[in-house]
Amino acid sequence: MEIKIEEAVSQKQYRKSVEKAFRKGADIEFISIKPGGYPREWRWNPDPQFNWKSCNYRVKAQTVMDNTKTAQETIDKAIDIVETILSEREETHGNFRDHARCTQRLKTVLRDELEIVGKTLTMEQQEALDMIFHKIGRMVAGDADFIDHWDDLAGYSSLVARVLRGKL
């Protein structure tokens, strides 16, 4: 029987993944691959020695289902956390559509004006202005009294000043 290189690589990866799952605590099942060998059905193996020449091994199906359930629960919790953060941020940052509209309009005005006067900005200047417009958009759409917005505006201006002074 001739095995292609791709099949050999995938077999090796499969074997590594089963052995890694075992080291992480997964239950392993095995079945003989020799004609007339034992066992003829998949059986649980509490301490496999991983003799791949005579047996095939796999992660026990229930373990896979438990891992899938745990993964889904983790995803659900993450989604809940993201939803909570978005709700909290909307109080200070405003409605995302309003924010996006304001920010993009400011950026469009800047691009148009730079083109009219034939001027270009450095990457740092452009990024700082983009972020300043981003913060202005949050102020317009959200809470203009949120101090972090104002601190951030000053921070981006200071970064450009440091670059121009050669200190960054």
N, C-alpha and C positions, 0 to 999 in steps of 0.2 A: 504494500500500500504506500503510495507516494503522497506526502503532505506538502502542500504549497507553503511558501514562506509566510504569507499572510495568515494562514490557518495556524501555523506553529506559533507565531507571535500572539495571536488572539488566544490560543490555548494557554500560553505562558502567562498572559495577562489575567485570564480567568483563574488560573491556579493561584496566582499571587493574591487576587482579590478574595478568594475563598479562605486562604490561609490568613490573610490580614483580618477578615471578618471573625475568624476563630480567635485570633489573639485579642480582639476587642470584645469577646464574650459571646459571639453568635453560636447557636447550636448548629452542628454539622451532621449531615447524613452522608452515607456512602453506599455504593453498590459495586459488585464485582464486574470487571470488564473482561474477565477471562471466561471462555466457554465452560459452562458447568460450574463456575465458581460460586462462592458464597459471599454475601447474600445475593439473592436474585431479585430482591425488591430493595428499595431505598430503606435504610435503617439508620437510626440515630447512633452517633458515635461520640461518647462523652469525652474521649481523649484521642483524637485521630493522630496517627503517625504520618499521614499523608504519603502513602506509597502509591503514587500516581501510575505506576506501571501495572498494578494489579487491580486498582479500584478507581472509581471516579467519586468525587466529593462535591457537595453543594451545600449552600446555606439552607437550613431547615425552613420550609415554607412559612411556618408560623412566625419565625424570627423576621422574615422579610415583611410579613403583614404588620407585625408590631413596629418595625422600623418605619414602614410607610405611614402608619397611624401617628407615630411620634412626629414624623416629619410634617404631616398635615397639621397637627396641633401647633407645632412651632410656627408654621407659615401663618396660621390663623391668628396666633398671638402677635406676630410681627405686623400683620395687616391692621389689627386693632390698635397697636402702638402708633403706626403711621397715621391712621384716622384721627387718633387723639391729638397727635402733634399738629396735623393740618387744621383741626378745629381750633386749637389754642393759638396757632400762628395767625389765623384769619382775623383774630381780634386786634393784633398789632400790625399785621402786614396787609390786611384788607383782602378783598375778593381777588382771586388770581387773575381773572379776566380783565378786571379794571386795572390791576397793577401792570399786566402784560401790555395792554393797550397804551397806557401812559408811557411806560418805559420804552417801548418800540417807537413811539412817535418822537420822543426826545432824541433817540439815537438816529432816526431818519433825518431830523432837522440838522443835527451835527454833521452827518455825512454830506448832506446837500450843501451846507455852508462851506465845508472844507473843499468841496469840489468847485464851488463858485469862486472862492478866493485862491484856488490852486495850492492849497497847503496840505501837508501830510503831518501826522503825529507819530511819535515813536510808539512801539507796542505797549510800553508801560503807560504812556500818556493816554492812549486809546482805551486800554483796559481800565485804568483808573476812572476815566470819564464814563465808560460803560457801567462800572459798578456804582458810581455816583448817581447816574440816571436810574439805576436799579433801586437805589435807596430812596431817591426822590419819588419814584413810582410807588414804593411802599408807603411813603408819607402821604401821598395824594390819595391812594386807595384805602389806606389803613389809618393808623393813629399817628398823627404828626407830632404828638407830645411824647412819643416813645423815645427815650433818651438814646438808646442804642443806635437808632437811625442817624442821629446827629453825630455821635461819636464815630460811626463808620465813615461818614462823609469826610470828617477831618482826617481820619486815618488814611484814606486813599489819597487825599491831597498831600499829606505828609510823605507818603511813600514816593510819589513822583518828585517831590522836593529833594528827598534823599538821593534819588537816582541822579538828578540834575547837579547835585553838589558832589557827586562821585562817592557817596557814602553807602551805597547799596549795590 
